[in-house]
Amino acid sequence: AWRTEGLVDLSKYQNKIKFIGQDIIKIQETTSNVDEGDAGKYKLPFDIVFEDPHDDSPVGALIEVARGGSCDVGMLHGPIQSPVRDSRKRCTLEFWYHLPQAEDVQEEIILCRRCVAGGDDLSKLCVASHRESALWELVVLPTGELEFRTSGGTILNSTEGGEEKDFGGGDMMGDFGGGDDETISEHPGTPGEVVWDRADGSGGWNHVCLIFTSRYQEELTECTVSLMMKGSRVASTTARIVPPGLEGEALDDSDEIDKAMAKTVLLFGLNPVGNLRFTELRIWSCERKEDEVKRLLYECLPAAEIKKKLNVRIKKKADDKVSALKALAPPKRGKRLPPPPGSGNGLLAPSPRDISRNRRERDEEEEQVTRPGLLPPPRSKDSQKRASADVTTGVATGASAAVSSTAPKPIPQQDIGFGFAFPAFQESAMDPVSDSAWDSFFPPEPEPKKQRAKNKTSQRSADRVVASNPPVERGYYKASMPLSRQVRSSAAAALVRGPPATRHFGGNRGGLARGVRSDRSETSRFGVGNIAICGAEKTVVYKHDRSPPGKTYPIGASGAIISDEMDNEGSEYLCCFLAKDKRMVVFELTTKTVVVELQMTTKLNYWRYLPPQAHGHTLVFMLITPVGGFHWMPLDESPRPRQVWKRGPDLSSKKIVAYEEGGSNGMAGFEARSTVALILVSTASSGTPLEAWLMPVYGNSRGLCVSNNVLGAALFRPYQMASDAFLPLMVTADKMIDKDIIMEVQPLIELPNGDLGVGEILSCAGIEQNLVKKVDLQPPTLAMGTWPEVFICCYENLIVATIRRKGLLVAYEFKNGDLKQICQEVLHHYIVDCAIRAGTERGEAEVVLLVTDKDNPRDGRVISMIIQYTPPSR
């Protein structure tokens, strides 16, 4: 029916979009990163998809706009003193669009055009060359730029900035902003360039926003036009728009303009190419600000309306003044996170009686003495009390109803001279929201009686589905139930897609010294990092081996990474990036305290948590910027990131795919340091091989390219290696001429001039692939793309290699200088990520894999496998 009758919008105005050239236009489930919400609760988003045109016949999507209709806004309305006209002088038009690979685009693609309709035959307007009746158009140039043109001769290019070269934090969005383009690519060299589809299937999704306002122009034919890409302003100018057929004094006559504008159309997708897609088209009768555009950039609009944004007000004790906060900043060091509103009140403000009681508790807590320094305060019964807030709410439920409030005063911070901005994350804000407000994100735990019934059902179907987080049996693997049955479907898709600028499980740790601290149990099983997925209002930490598997925190962030449990009390540290404020905040989750904040001003290309033995047996986060690599120790007295290597010209334009550190300087305690870093990088163009680089840590920063075409690599420290100062071994997976894969183990050496070198091959082994020779599993949309093709993770004498597209796992034991294959498993799933840790018994290791679900590429499972090996002698 949609082919003949069109599609109706979700607003009360029931605008209809129709299609010309229906044989090449399809409606398919969206491949974008717009949060689709939950099936049954929200309508799932779809894409308008164009196939390659057969000829030059008209093709496009159009919306008829009558004079005075809901879409007739933004321009050519007057006179100025008319309040009715004034309300129509603002417009925001935004949508997501997907582009194919750059080499497939040889001509201009007209994303959007507004034309005057002179008759009933609208099909001729869908010919790209028919510009006689055009008012304005937005075009994708083959060079990768956007260009806005008007009938009055105005041209605005997305890379030139126009009159106001304010890129509004475009570098923060970069190529990670959202959608399928969430890969490890940096922002293009010039702000305002589009993202093309890539050979590995990632990329291609772009967001554009046009803002029109004619409220401040004296001429009826003039308006201010601003162009945003991924929520960041890239260009703006004053444009002249002339209705066709009007000239001279008629251009100053509002009646004449009304006649000329009696019927217009909005057109989309003119001169299309194959796999051109559109989704989430929004027309607002207002001027949307950058933070407002970014806030809903990745949310399906009906879902965003139902979630209802909160406007939080906190009454300060000192001056008793109420300041409205649009995004609540985190408290200072040592202060507790603000609590949720009183239980039982939902989204309503607490009752006056609750407010009085909470104020007394807050006053009592403020009288307590907070432990100085950067460490969180000691846990006690008193410290578990929550500070309270006088909360009132405001709800935005319509497209033009936006919460407006005054931004908070920034918290005084130490200027440490180090800054960055993510080209990786979307705009977000921190709001203190009750944990109960996020309960719907994860399915509720069933009642005991229902649970018993459910367990019986699970037992009957054990041959089909294994329960979530099952006990791992030795000798074979077990898979969890699909993620979508553990968490909501939107959370499952986010978990599979993964966090940007880092690996799901964090990366290999097998090349470091074994470090044990008095407050960190030797039997603790570290090596598989937890996954943090973030939203504008909450952060969810997924732990595959816990029940329930996920926990939500009322911390809005653009992205986050999480540490291991750092002591026997279970202290975990969540490092969050807040794009809007350009700062990083570290939270201690068990006490819900803010540990430290760091202001940022430049890009970050990669980040991860490092084990404590990498730097002084303390909390370490690795930050890689265009300048180089930095160790950040938030618990230090001076929490200033310390540069450990410089990024030379050979690495300056490369994308970081994976990062790990290994080796030891032989020192103990806070003087302990790793000695070498292994960096996997790719060049800016798609389809290029992967390079492996070695870089001294705290050395001369002279990097060594050990391979310019590697499938995977890792650092490796067998337990026979000396426990004092050492350089680890390196394991690589390389492709041979006949497409076989060979594993090689080589030692790292220090050359006489102090540079790093690679010794002779100690051992090698080919990976047998006969069982999966014809298998080519398709990857899902991944934030980090599909590199590397082979994951390698190491633990003591074990080396585990996983060929992702084959769903193949092979395990080797490095014994007596040789690689001995001890395990091979065909998993029949595409491998998203892989990690390894100690098993529950001596001589065992557990391999944990995140894989895609066979039936749904946006869903996944966690597979656990126990591998036995020869343990070191006691």
Secondary structure, 3 states (H helix, E strand, C coil): CHHHHCEECCCCCCCEEEEECHHHEEEEECCCCCECCCECCECCCEEEEECCCCCCCCCEEEEEEECCCCCCCCCCCCCCCCHHHHCCCEEEEEEEEECCCHHHCCCCEEEEEEEECCCCCCHHHHCCCCCCCEEEEEEECCCCEEEEEECCCCEEECCCCECCCCCCCHHHHHHHCCHHHCCCCCCCCCCCECCCECCCCCECEEEEEEEEECCCCCCCCEEEEEEEECCEEEEEEEEECCCCCCCHHHHHCHHHHHHHCCEEEEEEEECCCCCEEEEEEEEECCCCCHHHHHHCCCECHHHHHHHCCCCEEEECCCCCCEEEECCCCCCCCCCECCCCCCCCCCCCCCCHHHHHHHHHHHHHHHCCCCCCCCCCCCCCCHHHCCCCCCCCCCCCCCCCCCCCCCCCCCCCCCCCCCCCECCCCCCCCCCCCCHHHHHHHCCCCCCHHHHHHHHHHHHHCCCCCCCCCCCCCECCEEECCCHHHHCCHHHHHHHHHCCCCCCCCCCCCCCECCCCECCECCCCCCCCCCEEEECCCCEEEECCCCCCCEEEECCCCCEEEECCCCCCCCCCEEEEEECCCCEEEEEECCCCEEEEEEECCCECCEEEEECHHHECCCCEEEEECCCEEEEECCCCCCCCCEEEEECCCCCCCCEEEEEEEEEECCCCHHHCECCEEEEEEECCCCCCCEEEEEEECCCCCCCEEEECCCCEEEEECCCCCCCCCECCEEEEEEECCCCCEEEEEEEEEECCCCCEEECCCCEEEEECCHHHCCCCCCCCCCCCCCCCCEEEEEECCEEEEEEHHHCEEEEEEEECCEEEEEEEEECCCCEEEEEEEECCCCCEEEEEEEEECCCCCCCEEEEEEEEECCCCCC
